[in-house]
Amino acid sequence: MMNNYFHYKNEALHAEQVPLADIAEKFGTPCYVYSRAALTDGMNQFKDALQGKEHLICYAVKANSNLAILNVFARMGAGFDIVSGGELKRVLAAGGDARKVVFSGVGKTIAEMRMALDANILCFNVESSAELDRLNEVAGSMGKVAAISLRVNPDVDAKTHPYISTGLKQNKFGVAYTEAIALYRQARDMKNLHITGMDCHIGSQLTETSPFIAAIEKVLVLVEALAVEGIHLEHLDLGGGLGIRYDDETPPAIADYVAAILSGLRGRTEKLILEPGRVLVGNAGVLLTKVEYLKHGEEKNFAIVDAAMNDLMRPALYDAYHEIFPVSREKNAIQTYEIVGPICETGDFIGRARELSIAPQSLLAVLSAGAYGMSMSSNYNTRGRAAEVMVDGSEVHLVRERETVEQLFAGEKIISSVL
């Protein structure tokens, strides 16, 4: 989505005060470009809306794990929601505070548990009975007590894409709502676990508040039932999932989303933890790409660009929509194009049926690419991952170098046959 951070000035698309064409010339394409002002503005909106309520904003690292982005949020006092040991290492390398880290995910390994316990993270969001047993055993072997919450699956329809819905009975995430009380009792009796909270996350790219409210209502029923049994929680982690505008969606503003949550928690004293991801970084980034060829077919016209599904997986994976704009407004004939990449897959597309005035070598900006763009990218077809750049006013910083092909196979070995 076009916003104050990515805008046209004198017919040229800018990131803050910097022409995107200048970035493409200096760093090449494909290239991810992030606006620091957009990142800080989103975080400040959360902080302002939560004034007066004890809280912790834990950025969901999976949305975009670049160290520079993590560092921006760490400097603003944010915590982090992680789903792997690798993400924990990234957070610590970026200057994040381990005591503000919550560890989610259904498949935590023994090594990851040990790493998180050594780092003294805030809390494990436990997602199964088997994980409770493993964590208790691992913590005991280290002479430690692990702080835990249970991620409860409230069976609430998030009304989002089925691949990013996480709160229904058929989803792999969380513990069943009907089993939660019994599992809290089980955890209470484990000497190497300490119950601190309850976690709930129902999905991503939600565009209305009603699913959040429905989940809160179900969670609070459990919280009250636990209190009757003498299990008192220190915090409620209500996850993330607030959507952004890619096309014509109308998600609530951050302030309205937070107000709805606070209304649902009126009278509660537990600390509130939120795990925003996409809403903080999605519209803070664009993917720059260059048109290599225009190919006019009998039924469709194709603009073949140098970005591909390995750079931005969302269109191929979810049939996701991203707005695409020319970096410079040109006077070519407007035609309808399929925006496709060079990957050897029919599913390698960035956008379908886009009306654009372009020519070979034209630069395009794929908007709303800051979330689940670079973090989901791959090296398919032996393609190095894109460079990443952060713009801060009129300054441009390279925050990740473009991968070389030599780096991709540096760890591989050829086995010589012995005759």
C-alpha positions, 0 to 999 in steps of 0.5 A: 500500500502506498503511504507516507513512507513510500510516495511519488515525488516529481514522478519518481517513487521515493522511500522517505527522502530517497529515490528508489531508482538511486537505491536500485542503481547502487545496490542492484535488484532484486532488493528489499527496501525498508523505511525506519520511520514506518517501523518506529511509527508502528511501534509507537502506535502500540506503545501509545495505545497501551499507556496505563496498562502493564504490557510487553510488546513482543515483535514476532520475529518470523515476520522479518528477522533482519538484525537491523529491524530487530535492533530498531525494535530492541532500542524501543524497548520491545520484546520478541516472540520467537519460534526457533533457537535460530531466532533467539540467536538473532534477537540476542545478536541484535541487542534484544533482551532475553528477559523479554522473549517468549518462545512459541512453536509446536516443535521445540527441540531439547537443544532449543530448550537448553539454549532458551533456559541458558539465556533466561528467557521470559516464558515458554509458550507450551503447545502440547502435553508432550512438550510439558514433559520434555521441558520439565525434564530438560529444566530439571537436568539443568537445575532450572525452573522454566516459566511457562504459559500454555498456548490455548486453542480457543477454536475461534474462526479468524476468517483469514486464509486457511494456511495462516489460521491457527486457532481452529480445532483442526490446526496443529497449534496450541492445546485443545480448549477442553484439555487446558485445565487438566494440562495446567493441573499437570504443569502445577505438579511438575517441580521444574515448571512455573506457571506464569500465564496463558497464551492465545493466537488465532491467526494472521492477517485478521481484518476485524476485531470480533475474532479477537474479542471472541478469543478473549472471552473464551480465554477469560473463562479458563482464567477464572476456572484456574483461579478457583483452583488456586492457579493465578496467572501473571500475564495474558499473551493474546498473540498478534495477527492484526492485518494490513492493507495489501489491496482493498482490505480495511483492517482496524487501526492499531489504536482501535485494535488495542482499544477493543482488546483492553475493553475485553480485559476491563477489570483484569490486572494481569500483564498484557503481552501482544505479539504483533508482526506483519502490522509492524513491518508489512507496509514498511518494506518494498521489493525492488525489481527490474523488467528484463523482458516483455513477452507478448503472447496470444492470450497474455502479456508477460513482464519477466522481472528479475525477482521471483518466487524465491524472493517473494513466496507469498503470491505463489504460496497464498495467491497473495496480492501485492500492489505493483508500481513503476518506480518512474512514471513513464510514457509507454503504452499501458498494457495488461501484464502478468508479472513473472520471474525467471524461476522454472515453475509456472507458479512463479509470479509476483502479480497477475493482470496488472495494467502498467506503463513499462518497458524493458529495464523499467524498475518496479516496486512491489509494495507491502513486502516487509513481512514474510518476504525476505524471511520466507525467501530461498535459494531455489534455482541457485539464486542468491537472496536479495540485498536488504536496505534500510532508509532513514530520512535521506540516509541509506544503509545496506543491512544485508549484502546480496548473497553470491552463488559461491556462498550458496555452495561453499559448504558442499563437498564433492565425493571422489570415487575410489577405484 
